[in-house]
């Protein structure tokens, strides 16, 4: 499943954006972690090394929740 980002939210990516990405484990536990996020016009990009535990978990269960913190309008 994919979702689109509305035009009114695109200004969040005019500056470096700090976000919190959350996913669920196999056991159903919610795991939030802070990351830098960006938007390439099609995809929301989050920094996570390919071999990291969270990187592996996101490839298995790509359904996530994302919160982006704006320094201009917190």
Secondary structure as UniProt FT lines:
FT   HELIX           7..14
FT   STRAND          17..24
FT   TURN            26..27
FT   STRAND          30..39
FT   STRAND          44..46
FT   TURN            50..51
FT   HELIX           53..60
FT   STRAND          65..69
//
